[in-house]
Structure formats: structure tokens, C-alpha cells
């Protein structure tokens, strides 16, 4: 049976490289990212499914997990999403506070996603 890897933050860097590596080795790859409409490389690869996922949205996490468990048996999860490079200057908001808020939401989102996916 073909194995499946679920990757968050697959739009660049380690997430993208991991998606390409596992795909080249015959795995099903579920590559998630905030803006899949901008993805041009992974969408062309066989056995790669590119999906939208923002880990700061509990609703998106719930919907993603429901969709994935209906279609796949996930063997590996790579939680690679990272908000620290996405910071934008927001008038009146301290960048450190924003990072802490976004980082905490991302961490909680990842935990909730895994917890729901594997039901532990």
C-alpha cells in the first residue's frame, strides 16, 4: 500500500523539499500552504495534492482533517508551517507581541490538527 505524508508549510524551504523528496520515492504527498493558488511546481507532480491550510484558523484545521481522513491513511506528519517570516508591520502593534500571538496560534493549530487527525 502506498504511504502518505501530510506536510504543513509546503510552499517553500524544508516543506517543499520534503514534498518533492517523498513524491520522488513513490509516496502520496498532501502539501498544505496558505496560498496554494500561487503554487506552480508541486501541482504538476503525480501523487501530490496541494491544499489550502492556515493553521491560525481552527475551522480550516477541522475541515482539512475531515477531508484527509476520508481519503487517506496518513503515515507521517511534518509540521513545518512557520509564521515568523510572515510578520508585517501593523501600526500600533509591537512586532514582538504580534510574533508571540501568531506563533502561539500556529503552535496551537498544529497541535489541534494532529490531535484530531490521530484522535489521541
Secondary structure, DSSP 4 states (H G I P E B T S, - for coil): ---EEEEESTTSHHHHHHHHHHHHTT-EEEEEES-GGG--SGGGSTTEEEEE--TT-HHHHHHHHHHHHHH----EEEE----GGG----TT--HHHHHHHHHHHHHHHHHHHHHHHHT-
